[in-house]
Amino acid sequence: SLLLICSKLGMDVRIVTPDSLRPTDEVLDMAADNAKTSGARVSVTADVDEGVKDADFVCTDVWVSMGEPVESWAERIDILLPYQINSKLLERTGNPDVLFMHCLPAHRGEEVTAEVIDGPASVVYDEAENRLWAQMPDGIATPRLGLRPIASLSLGGIKSAVHAQRGQGSASPQRVHRSLLH
């Protein structure tokens, strides 16, 4: 999970989600163990303002996955609507350089508005490209060469690359604050 890899890499991770959808205690314990070793900070809150304050990245995923009963979709969307990523939520970070990430495919109008996913803060297509190259060795080279897969990209590297393209320098993964909205 993103929570586990980010905590292992020493990133600050804030999960912002309704209490009913919090990660399991088992997953949170694993992230806390990772954080002890890496220096990461992991927190979980239902308060959007607390969770996104000063975030460098805001991430989300689909609210309803394939295979979930259609009857449960409306209830899930109602629960999560206050957590929708929109321009007002990005403003609430207080960071004019905040970036938006989503692993795709996205449901515009549900977890994210079109103005955000298609806007200047969005790095979803860069993320998708990085994911392609990061997964390719696992599916092609790793089995053929008898190698074990390793994590080859940090999310801080994405921001560094984006900022370098914008002429703004770079950020180390240790300084990147993460805010993940369910």
N, C-alpha and C positions, 0 to 999 in steps of 0.2 A: 504494500500500500504506500501511497505517497507520504502519509504520516510517518511510517516506519523508516523509509529511506531518507527523508528529510531530517528526522531526528538522529539518524545514524551519521549523516554528513555534517552535523553540527549547526543546523539551521534553526531559526526561531519559527515555530509553527503554532498557529492559532486556529483551532477548529471552531467554527461558528455555526451552530446548529441547534434546532429545538432539542430540549432535553430528551424527548421521546426517540430521537434519532442519533444520540451520542454514540461514539464508538464503544465497543464492549470494554469492560474492565481489563480483560486479557490483552487486548490490543493497546490500551492506554498504558498498562504495566510494561509491555515490551518497549513502547516509545519512551517511557520514563527511564528504563534501563539503558537504552541507547543514549539518551540525553546525559546521563551520568558520565558516560565514557567520552562523549563527543563535545560536551559543553552546550548542547542545544537547549532551548527552552520550549516546552510544550504546554499549551493551555487549551482548555475547552470552555466555551461560554455560549450562552444563548443570546447574549447582548451583542447586537450587530456593531454598535458604536464602539464598544470595548474591543471587539475582535478585529475591527479593520483600522483602528487608529494607528497612523504612521506606517501602514503596510506598504511594502514595495511591490508586492504581487497580490492579486486577488484571484483565487481559483474556484472553480465549481465543476460540477459534473451533472449529468442528467438527473432529474428528480425521480423519474420512473423508468425502470429498466425493462428491456424486452423480457417477456416471460412472466412479469407481474400481472396479476389479474386486472383486467380493465376496470372492474368495479372499484378498485382501490385507488385509481389514478386521481379522481377529483378530490378525495380526502387528502392525499399526499400533497397535491398542488396547493390546496388551501393552507395546509400546515406550513409549507415552505415559501409561500408568496412573500412574506415579509423579508426573506433572505435573497430575493431576486437581485442579480447584479444589474444595476442600471446606472445612469450617469450620476444620479444623486448619491448612490452608495459609494461610487468611486470618489466623489467630492468629500464624503465623510471620512475618508482616510487622512485628509489633510496633506496628502502628498501629490503635488501636481505631476509627478513623473510615475505614478502608480501604473503598473501593467496588468492586463487581464489575461488569464490562461484558462484553457478548457481542453480536455483531452479529445474532444470531438467524437461523434457527431453531437451537435448542440440543438436544442429545441428553442429557437428564437421565440421570445414572448413568454417563455416559462422561466427557466433558470437564468436566462440572460436576455437582455433586450438587443434588438438589431443594432441600435446606435452604439452599443458597447462592443459587441463582437465584431462589427464591421468598422469600428472607429479606430482612431490613432493609438489608443492605449492597448489595443488587442495584439497579442503575439501568438494567437492560436495556430496560425499556419506555420510560423517558425517552430513552434512546439511540435506540431505534427511532423514536420520535416526532421527535426532532431530525433523524434521517436522512431521514425523510419530507419535512420542510420544507426541508432543505438540498438534497435532490435535485429537489424540485418545480421550482425555477426552471430547472434544467438541462433538464428534460423538457418544460416548458410555455412559460415566458416567454423563455428564452434563444433558441431558434430563431426565435420570432415577432418578437422585438425586434432580432435580429441581434447580440446581446451574446455575449461570451465568458464561459463559466462561471468563477466564482472560488470559492475555498474560503471558506465563510461562517461556519463554526463551528469553534471550537477545543475540544478535549476539556476544557481547563481551565475553559471557560465552563460546561460541564455541572456540574463540581464546584462552581463558584461558585453556580450556581442551586440546587443541592441544599443546599449549606450555608446559603444565604440563607433557604431554606424552613425549615431547621432552626434558624435564628436564630444561626448560627455565623460570620457574616461570609463572606469569599470568599478564594479563592486565585488568584494570578496564574498564567497558563499557564507562565511561566518557572520557577515554583517547584514545579510539579506533577511528581512522580516517576511514571514509568510502568513498569509491569512487565507484559510481554506473555508469556503462556505459550502455546506452540503447541498 
